[in-house]
Amino acid sequence: MQSSDREERLLRYLGLAARARRVIAGSALICTALQRRASGKTPLVVLSAADASENTKKRICDRTAYYGVPHLALSVDAAMLANAIGKRDGAVAAVGVTEPQLARAITDLYQENGKKA
């Protein structure tokens, strides 16, 4: 499977999670949710955009590593990531998925081509 096909499927999974209201958009909200560890509201996988700032990337990487949550760096930009979850205006640097089955499907799809989460 080509990288673009894989990421298109990832974005479709994100769309499903967004329609189910099982996503957290934005690095600040993701970090807060990781700290609180509330049942059903904690990200099980976090995806970040390629054009996120270095500070945002470091913050997300540090928090996901500390709390043991998979972090997937995508090659899509923040506007495309926002569009995938239904936010038409603006950009989203990071998205967390709280739905267990979709998070597992996203992680499995990402690892299909030998990339590590």
Contact map, one row per residue, 1 for C-alpha under 8 A:
111011000000000000000000000000000000000000000000000000000000000000000000000000000000000000000000000000000000000010000
111111000000000000000000000000000000000000000000000000000000000000000000000000000000000000000000000000000000000000000
111111100000000000000000000000000000000000000000000000000000000000000000000000000000000000000000000000000000000000000
011111110000000000000000000000000000000000000000000000000000000000000000000000000000000000000000000000000000000000000
111111111000000000000000000000000000000000000000000000000000000000000000000000000000000000000000000000000000000000000
111111111100000000000000000000000000000000000000000000000000000000000000000000000000000000000000000000000000110000000
001111111110000000000000000000000000000000000000000000000000000000000000010100000000000000000000000000000000000000000
000111111111000000000000000000000000000000000000000000000000000000000000000000000000000000000000000000000000000000000
000011111111100000000000000000000000000000000000000000000000000000000000000000000000000000000000000000000000000000000
000001111111110000000000000000000000000000000000000000000000000000000000000000000000000000000000000000000100110000000
000000111111111000000000000000000000000000000000000000000000000000000000000000001001000000000000000000000000000000000
000000011111111100000000000000000000000000000000000000000000000000000000000000000001000000000000000000000000000000000
000000001111111110000000000000000000000000000000000000000000000000000000000000000000000000000000000001000100000000000
000000000111111111000010000000000000000000000000000000000000000000000000000000000001100000000000100000000000000000000
000000000011111111100000000000000000000000000000000000000000000000000000000000000001110000000000000000000000000000000
000000000001111111110000000000000000000000000000000000000000000000000000000000000000000000000000000000000000000000000
000000000000111111111110000000000000000000000000000000000000000000000000000000000000100000000000101001000000000000000
000000000000011111111110000000000000000000000000000000000000000000000000000000000000110000000000000000000000000000000
000000000000001111111100000000000000000000000000000000000000000000000000000000000000100000000000000000000000000000000
000000000000000111111100000000000000000000000000000000000000000000000000000000000000000000000000000000000000000000000
000000000000000011111110000000000000000000000000000000000000000000000000000000000000000000000000000000000000000000000
000000000000000011111111000000000000000010000000000000000000000000000000000000000000000000000000111000000000000000000
000000000000010011001111100000000000000000100000000000000000000000000000000000000000000000000011111000000000000000000
000000000000000000000111110011000000000000100000000000000000000000000000000000000000000000000011110000000000000000000
000000000000000000000011111011000000000000000000000000000000000000000000000000000000000000010111000000000000000000000
000000000000000000000001111111000000000000000000000000000000000000000000000000000000000000011110000000000000000000000
000000000000000000000000111111100000000000000000000000010011000000000000000000000000000000001110000000000000000000000
000000000000000000000000011111110000000000000000000000000000000000000000000000000000000000000000000000000000000000000
000000000000000000000001111111111000000000000000000000000000000000000000000000000000000000000000000000000000000000000
000000000000000000000001111111111100000000100000000000000000000000000000000000000000000000000111000000000000000000000
000000000000000000000000001111111110000000000000000000000001001000000000000000000000000000000000000000000000000000000
000000000000000000000000000111111111000000000000000000000000000000000000000000000000000000000000000000000000000000000
000000000000000000000000000011111111110011100000000000000000000000000000000000000000000000000000000000000000000000000
000000000000000000000000000001111111100001100000000000000000001100100000000000000000000000000000000000000000000000000
000000000000000000000000000000111111100000000000000000000000000000000000000000000000000000000000000000000000000000000
000000000000000000000000000000011111110001000000000000000000000000000000000000000000000000000000000000000000000000000
000000000000000000000000000000001111111011000000000000000000000000000000000000000000000000000000000000000000000000000
000000000000000000000000000000001001111111000000000000000000000000000000000000000000000000000000000000000000000000000
000000000000000000000000000000000000111111000000000000000000000000000000000000000000000000000000000000000000000000000
000000000000000000000000000000000000011111000000000000000000000000000000000000000000000000000000011000000000000000000
000000000000000000000100000000001000111111100000000000000000000000000000000000000000000000000000010000000000000000000
000000000000000000000000000000001101111111110000000000000000000000000000000000000000000000000000010000000000000000000
000000000000000000000011000001001100000011111100000000000000000000001000000000000000000000000001110000000000000000000
000000000000000000000000000000000000000001111100000000000000000000001100000000000000000000000001111100100000000000000
000000000000000000000000000000000000000000111110000000000000000000001111000000000000000000000001110000100010000000000
000000000000000000000000000000000000000000111111000000000000000100001111000000000000000000000111100000000000000000000
000000000000000000000000000000000000000000001111100000000000000000000011110000000000000000000111000000000000000000000
000000000000000000000000000000000000000000000111110100001000000000000011110000000000000000001110000000000000000000000
000000000000000000000000000000000000000000000011111100000000000000000000111111001000000000011100000000000000000000000
000000000000000000000000000000000000000000000001111100000000000000000000111111000000000000000000000000000000000000000
000000000000000000000000000000000000000000000000111110000000000000000000000111000000000000001000000000000000000000000
000000000000000000000000000000000000000000000001111111011000000000000000000011000000000000001100000000000000000000000
000000000000000000000000000000000000000000000000001111111000000000000000000000000000000000000000000000000000000000000
000000000000000000000000000000000000000000000000000111111100000000000000000000000000000000000000000000000000000000000
000000000000000000000000000000000000000000000000000011111110000000000000000000000000000000000000000000000000000000000
000000000000000000000000001000000000000000000000000111111111000000000000000000000000000000001000000000000000000000000
000000000000000000000000000000000000000000000001000111111111100000000000000000000000000000000000000000000000000000000
000000000000000000000000000000000000000000000000000001111111110000000000000000000000000000000000000000000000000000000
000000000000000000000000001000000000000000000000000000111111111000000000000000000000000000000000000000000000000000000
000000000000000000000000001000100000000000000000000000011111111100000010000000000000000000000000000000000000000000000
000000000000000000000000000000000000000000000000000000001111111110000010000000000000000000000000000000000000000000000
000000000000000000000000000000000000000000000000000000000111111111000000000000000000000000000000000000000000000000000
000000000000000000000000000000100100000000000000000000000011111111100000000000000000000000000000000000000000000000000
000000000000000000000000000000000100000000000100000000000001111111111110000000000000000000000000000000000000000000000
000000000000000000000000000000000000000000000000000000000000111111111110000000000000000000000000000000000000000000000
000000000000000000000000000000000000000000000000000000000000011111111000000000000000000000000000000000000000000000000
000000000000000000000000000000000100000000000000000000000000001111111000000000000000000000000000000000000000000000000
000000000000000000000000000000000000000000000000000000000000000111111100000000000000000000000000000000000000000000000
000000000000000000000000000000000000000000111100000000000000000111111110000000000000000000000000000000000000000000000
000000000000000000000000000000000000000000011100000000000000000110011111000000000000000000000000000000000010000000001
000000000000000000000000000000000000000000001111000000000001100110001111100000000000000000000000000000000000000000001
000000000000000000000000000000000000000000001111000000000000000000000111110000000000000000000000000000000000010000001
000000000000000000000000000000000000000000000011110000000000000000000011111000000000000000000000000000000000000000000
000000100000000000000000000000000000000000000011110000000000000000000001111100000000000000000000000000000000000000000
000000000000000000000000000000000000000000000000110000000000000000000000111110000000000000000000000000000000000000000
000000100000000000000000000000000000000000000000111000000000000000000000011111011000000000000000000000000000000000000
000000000000000000000000000000000000000000000000111100000000000000000000001111111000000000001000000000000000000000000
000000000000000000000000000000000000000000000000111100000000000000000000000111111100000000111100000000000000000000000
000000000000000000000000000000000000000000000000000000000000000000000000000011111110000001110000000000000000000000000
000000000000000000000000000000000000000000000000000000000000000000000000000111111111000000100000000000000000000000000
000000000010000000000000000000000000000000000000100000000000000000000000000111111111100000111110000000000000000000000
000000000000000000000000000000000000000000000000000000000000000000000000000001111111111111110000000000000000000000000
000000000000000000000000000000000000000000000000000000000000000000000000000000111111111100100000000000000000000000000
000000000011011000000000000000000000000000000000000000000000000000000000000000011111111000000000000000000000000000000
000000000000011011100000000000000000000000000000000000000000000000000000000000001111111000000000000000000000000000000
000000000000001001000000000000000000000000000000000000000000000000000000000000000111111100000000000000000000000000000
000000000000000000000000000000000000000000000000000000000000000000000000000000000111111111100000000000000000000000000
000000000000000000000000000000000000000000000000000000000000000000000000000000000110011111000000000000000000000000000
000000000000000000000000000000000000000000000000000000000000000000000000000000000100001111100000000000000000000000000
000000000000000000000000000000000000000000000000000000000000000000000000000000100100001111110000000000000000000000000
000000000000000000000000000000000000000000000000000000000000000000000000000001111110001011111000000000000000000000000
000000000000000000000000110000000000000000000000100000000000000000000000000001101100000001111110000000000000000000000
000000000000000000000000011000000000000000000001101100010000000000000000000011001000000000111110000000000000000000000
000000000000000000000000111001000000000000000111100100000000000000000000000001001000000000011111000000000000000000000
000000000000000000000011111001000000000000000111000000000000000000000000000000001000000000011111100000000000000000000
000000000000000000000011100001000000000000111110000000000000000000000000000000000000000000000111110000000000000000000
000000000000010010000111000000000000000000111100000000000000000000000000000000000000000000000011111101100000000000000
000000000000000000000111000000000000000111111000000000000000000000000000000000000000000000000001111100100000000000000
000000000000000010000110000000000000000100010000000000000000000000000000000000000000000000000000111111100000000000000
000000000000000000000000000000000000000000010000000000000000000000000000000000000000000000000000111111110000000000000
000000000000000000000000000000000000000000000000000000000000000000000000000000000000000000000000001111111000000000000
000000000000100010000000000000000000000000000000000000000000000000000000000000000000000000000000101111111100000000000
000000000000000000000000000000000000000000011000000000000000000000000000000000000000000000000000111111111110000000000
000000000000000000000000000000000000000000000000000000000000000000000000000000000000000000000000000111111111000000000
000000000000000000000000000000000000000000000000000000000000000000000000000000000000000000000000000011111111100000000
000000000100100000000000000000000000000000000000000000000000000000000000000000000000000000000000000001111111110000000
000000000000000000000000000000000000000000001000000000000000000000000100000000000000000000000000000000111111111000001
000000000000000000000000000000000000000000000000000000000000000000000000000000000000000000000000000000011111111100000
000001000100000000000000000000000000000000000000000000000000000000000000000000000000000000000000000000001111111110000
000001000100000000000000000000000000000000000000000000000000000000000001000000000000000000000000000000000111111110111
000000000000000000000000000000000000000000000000000000000000000000000000000000000000000000000000000000000011111111111
000000000000000000000000000000000000000000000000000000000000000000000000000000000000000000000000000000000001111111100
100000000000000000000000000000000000000000000000000000000000000000000000000000000000000000000000000000000000111111100
000000000000000000000000000000000000000000000000000000000000000000000000000000000000000000000000000000000000001111110
000000000000000000000000000000000000000000000000000000000000000000000000000000000000000000000000000000000000011111111
000000000000000000000000000000000000000000000000000000000000000000000000000000000000000000000000000000000000011001111
000000000000000000000000000000000000000000000000000000000000000000000111000000000000000000000000000000000010011000111
